[in-house]
Amino acid sequence: MTRDEAIKKIKKCLALSRSANEAEAATALRQAQKLMEQFSLEAQDVSLSDVGDSRARASSTAANAWELRLVHLIAEAFGCEQFGQITGEYNSAGNYVRKRHWVFVGINAAPTVAAYACEVLVRQCSRQRLAHIAKQPRNCKPSTKTFRGDQFATGWVIGVEEKVQAFAQPAGDAQLLLAYIEREYGELQQGSVRNTLKGRKVDHGHFAAGYRAGQDAQLQRGIGGMPAQGLLA
């Protein structure tokens, strides 16, 4: 019997240990304890077997403030923990290319669906942000266009909040998820956030346009509540 097989059997025994039949419950509990001792397992090891992670591609290598706000919103709605991860590799032209992903850690299917929601919404928001920037007057400085686009995106994220919460099926245990992150990824480092809005006067027109667009964002479930992967295209 492998360690993973033992964990599965322990879970079944623990479920039986809640039986109304006292003899059956006692036998199941003893068997679970015996297996845990045999494989040097603790209660947290069994619980951690339900925890997993899933990745969503970020819009850029920079941690944009509006995007980080969206990622936090999704993680909270699905009962997940999240962090950013930058990886790199050489492409066919011999250039080193860096990529940022958002990593969602949660219980059972939660991280998979959260990552799906993240990819769909980041893509929609990014596309509509660029379209909003393209509408700005030609004489606008690039920094002004970026500022207005980020205001639009910030409004968009706030506008989509209710839709995300309605889509989510949260289930999480913060301490358990943090234990998983520490086991799989070690100690995380604090990253920097790109926020073009800090210290600048807000133009509510761009924010309001984003808010309205966010309310019209599209998220759909597939069969059995799992992501409808076709929407990622």
Secondary structure by P-SEA (a helix, b strand, c coil): ccaaaaaaaaaaaaaacccccaaaaaaaaaaaaaaaaaacccaaaaaacccbbbbbbcccccccaaaaaaaaaaaaaacbbbbbbbbbbbccccbbbbbbbbbbbbccaaaaaaaaaaaaaaaaaaaaaaaaaaaccccccaaaaaaaaaaaaaaaaaaaaaaaaaaccccccaaaaaaaaaacccbbbbbbbbcccccccccaaaaaaaaaaaaabbbbbcccccccccccc
